[in-house]
Amino acid sequence: MRIITNIAAIFAAMAIGGAIAGAAQAQPARWQGQWPETDFDRTSITDWSEIMSGGPPKDGIPAIDMPRMVPAASETRLGAQEPVMVWPVPDGPARAYPIRYLLWHEIVNDEAGGVPVAVTYCPLCNSGMVFDRRVGGATLSFGVSGMLRASDMVMYDRQTESWWQQAIGTGIVGEMTGAELELLPAWMDSWSRFRAAYPDGLVMDEPDWSRDYGRNPYVSYDRSTKPFLYSGEMPPHGIAPLMRVVRVGDRAWPFSRLRAEERVTEAGVTISWEAGQASALDARRVAEGRDVGNVRVRDAAGADVPHDVLFAFAFHAFWPEGEWMLGG
C-alpha cells in the first residue's frame, strides 16, 4: 500500500500529474476494469480528465467501520489543542473523532442515537464533514476510492459502488449520481474544548491499524502555495489558495477576516473564532501544529449550523459562483 508520507512526496507526485491527466482523457474506459460494478453510463462528469489517481488504490486508505468509543475523561493520548471532529449525537453523548486518525483513514462509518453517519475528512482540502448515510430509504457505507477531483477525495458507497464527491456530498458516477447526502451539524474543535463542553462525551479509540497515529503525513502542506494535483482556477480577491474558509451553503468567510473580527453576524448566521486549535497539516506531530483557531457557526436561535472549514481553492473549485464574505 502506498501512502503519501510527507510534503516532499506530495509535490514529487505532482510532477507526474500531467501524465495522469493525459491518461485520464480515455475515461471512463480506464476505470471500468477496476470498478466493474460501477454504472459509468450514469454520471454528472463531463470532463473525465478531472478524475485523477491520488496514489493509493481503492481502499488503500482504509475507512473505519463502527469504531470503538471510550469515555473522553479516560483518553490521555491527545494534546489539548489537537483537532477533533465533533458530532453532537441526538439523544446520546456527543462524539469526538480525532483528526490524527482521520488523516490516515479519511472516512469513519458510525452510528449513534439511531443515526448512521459518515465522518469524513479530506486532508488535501481540509474538508471535514459529517453526513447522514441514509439515502432514499437505504443505508450506505462508504470507502475511499483513491481518486481525487479538484484535489478533493472521491468516496464510494459499498452498496452500489457509486462515486461521491466529498466536498459537496453528492453522487457523481453510478447509480447514485445526483443523490445528495444530508450534511449534519458538526464541527472541528480542539480536544480541550470538547472535554470542557462535553464531560460525559465519547471519543473514538485508536484504530487497530499499524499507523504512527499522531504523526502528520502532510508536513507543512497548509503552508504551501499550490494545492496537490490541482490545476483549476485559483481563488479571487488575492486570497491564498490554502487559506481556510468557513463555508455555509455557497458563501465563504476567510479565516483572515474571522481572526481579525472574532465574531461576525451576517447572512443569517453568527460565526465566532477563538484561538486554541492546532493545524493538523503543519508540524510533524499533529499536537504541535500552529494555532489556527476554533470556529463555531450558529443561527439566530443559537443552534449549530451545518458547515465546512476547507481551503479557499476547494471552495472556488466547487462553488465557482459562490459569494466571498470579505466584509467592509
N, C-alpha and C positions, 0 to 999 in steps of 0.2 A: 504494500500500500504506500503510495507516495503522498505525503502531506507536506505542504509548503511550511518550512520551519523558521524562516526569518525573512527580513525585508530584502536582503540581497537576493535570495532565491526568488522572491516575488518579482523583482524587476529583471532578473535574468530571464524569467519565464516570459516577460513582456517582449523580449527580443524575438520570440517565435510567434507572437500574436498575429503578425501579418500572414504567416504561413497557415496558421489555424483558420483565420478568417477566409483565406482563399479556398481552403478545403471545404469550408462550411457552405460555399456557394452551391455545392452539389446537394444541399439539403432538400427534402428530408431523407433522401435515399441513404445518406451516410449513417443516419441514426437508426434506420429501421432494423438493421441486423442486431443492434444492441438492445432495441426496445420492441420486440416482436408483438407484444400485447397492446402497444400504444396505437390508437387510431389517428394516423397522420393526415387523414382526409378531413379531419375536423380541427381547425386551428385558426387563431387570430394573427398568426405570424405572417407577414407579407415579405419580409426580407430575412431569409434563413441564415444569412451571414451574421446576424445579430447573436445567434446562439454559438457560444464558444465553450470548449473544454476548459475548466478551471485547473485541471491537473489530476486530481483524484477521480477514479471511475465511479460508477453508480454504487452507492453505499460505501465508497472508500472513506467517506466521513460518516461514521455510523450514528444514526439517530438513536435516541434513548427512549425505551417504552416503559411506562409505568414506573418511574424512578422511586427508589426508597426515599422516604421523607423522615427527617428526625426533628426533634424539638429545637427551635432556634437557640434556646438557652443552653443546650448541650454542645453546640457547634463551636469549636475552638480553632479551626484551621484558617478562617477567613480574616483578612485585615479589616480594620474599622472602615476604611474608605473604599474597599473593594465594591465594584458594582454588582448588583443582583437585579434580575427581572422580578418584579413584584406583581402577583396576581391576587387581588382580594376576593377570595373564593366566596360565592354566595352560600350562606348557611353553613359556614365552616371557617376554620382558622386560615388566615392569609398564608400564601406560599411564596417562598423566595427561591429563585433558580440562579445560582452564581454564574456570572459570565465566565469565570475561569473554566467551567465545564462546557458552556455553550460555545466557547472558542474552538473546542475540539469535536463537538457533536452537532451544533447548529440547530437541531430540532429535538424537542422533548415532547413525546406524546403522553399526556397525563389525563387524569380525570379526578374531579373532586366536586362535592356539592351537586352531584348529578349532571355536571357539565364536562364533556370531553373537550380537551383543548390541545392545541399545538403551540408550544412555546418556541419561538423561532428567533434566531439571531444570525445575521449575515455580517461577518467581520469586515468585509470589503466595503460595505455601505454603512456600517454601524447601525443597521436597521434591526431593532428588537421589538417584536410584536407578539401578542397572544391572540390566537384565533380560536373560535368555536369550530370543532371538527365536524359538526353536523351540517350536511348539505342535502337538500331535497329528500329528507327522510332517512338518509344513510349516514352512518358514522364512519368517517375516513381516518386512516392513519397515514402519516407522512414520512418520507425518507428524503435523503439528499441525492439529487441526480448526478452531481459532479459537474454540472454545466452552469454557465453564467450568461446573463443577458444584461448589458449595460453594467457589468461588474456585480450584478445582484444575483443571489442564489436562485436557481431554478429548483423548486421542490417537486416531488411527485407523490401521488397517492398510490398506496399499495393495492387498492381495490380495482382500479381501472387503469393504472399506470399512466394517467393523465399528468401533464406537466403544469405546474403552478408558479407564477411569478411571486416571489416572497414579498417584494416591496409593495405590491398592490393587492395581494391576497386573491388573485384571480387566475382561473384556469386559462392556459394559453395554447395547449396542444392536447388533443384527445377528446374522449367522451365528455369530459368536464369543461371543455372550452366555453368561456363566458360565465361560468359559475363563479360566485363570489363567496369568500369566507367572511363570516362576521368578525369584525375587529372588536375585541373586548377592552374595557378599561383596564389598563395595566401600565406599568412604568418602570424605568430603570432608576434605582435608588442605591444609596450606599448601604453597606451591611449594618453599620451602626444605627442609621436612621430606621431601617426595617426593624431591628430589635427593639428600639425605643417605641416605635409606633405599634408593634405587634408582639408584645412579650410572650404571648401564647402561640405565636406563629410557628410554622414549619419551614424547614429548609431542605432542599434537595441534598441527599448524601452523595459522597464521592462515588462515581460510577466504577464498575468492575472492569475497567479497560486499562491497558498499560500505556498511560499518558503521564507526562510531567505536569499534572494539574497545578495551576498557579503560575506556570511559565507562559509568557505571551509569545506565540509563534509569529507574530506580525510586528516585531520591534520597530518602533518609530513610524509605523505606517500612517498614523494620522498627523504626522508632521511632513508628509510627502507633498510634492507639488502636483503629482499626477496619479490618478487612480489606476488600479491594476486592470489591465485588459479593457480599457475604456477609451473609445475613440470618438465619442459623441461631443456635442457642443458643451462648452464649459458654462458655468452659471453667469448670469448678467450682473451688472452693478458692481463689478470688481470683487465679488465675493469669492473667497478662496474655495477651490473645489472640495477640499476636505474640512471645511468649516462645518461644525454641527449646526443643524437647524431643527426646530420643533415644527413638525407637520401636523396640522389639523385639517382634514379634508384636502382641499387644493391650495391651502395657504401655508407659508413657511416663515417662521421667525428666526433670524440668525442669532446664534449664541452671543455674538459680539454685542448686539443690542441688549439682550437679556442680562448679560453680566453687568452692563453699564446701568440699566434701569432697575434690575432686580424684580420688578413687578410690572406687568403690562396687562391692561384690560382693554380689549377691543375685539370686534367681530364675534361677540357673544361668549368669549372665554377670558379667563384670567390665568396668565402664565406667570409662575413665580420661579425665581432662580436663587439658589443658595449654595455657597461653597461647600466642599467636603466629599466629592466623589472622584475617585481615581479613573483616569482613562485606562481602559483595558488594552489599548492598542499603542501604548507609548513605551514604557520601560520593559526590561526583560522579565520582571516579575509584575504580575497584574496589580498587586497591592501597592507597588511603588510608582505607579503611573502618575503623571502630573494631574493636578486638580482641575477638572473641567466643570464641576458643579452638578448640583441636583436640580431637576425641573419637575414641577407638578402643573397639570393643566386641569382646571375646573370650570364648570359652567356657573351661571348666575346664582344657582341654588347651592353651590358648593360641592356638587357631585363631580367625581372624576370623569374626564372626557377621554374617549379613545384617541390615541395619537401615536406618533412615532418620533424618535430622535435619530435622524440619519444625516449623512453627509450631503452638502449642497448639490454636488454634481448629480447624485441619485435623484434628488427631488426634481431637478431640472430635466433629467432624462425621462422620468415617468409622468411628470406634470409640466410639460414644456410651456403650457399657457397658464401655469399656476401664478398665484399672486405672492409677491415678496413683501413681507410686512416689515418695512425698513424704518418706520416711524417718521417723525417730523424732519 
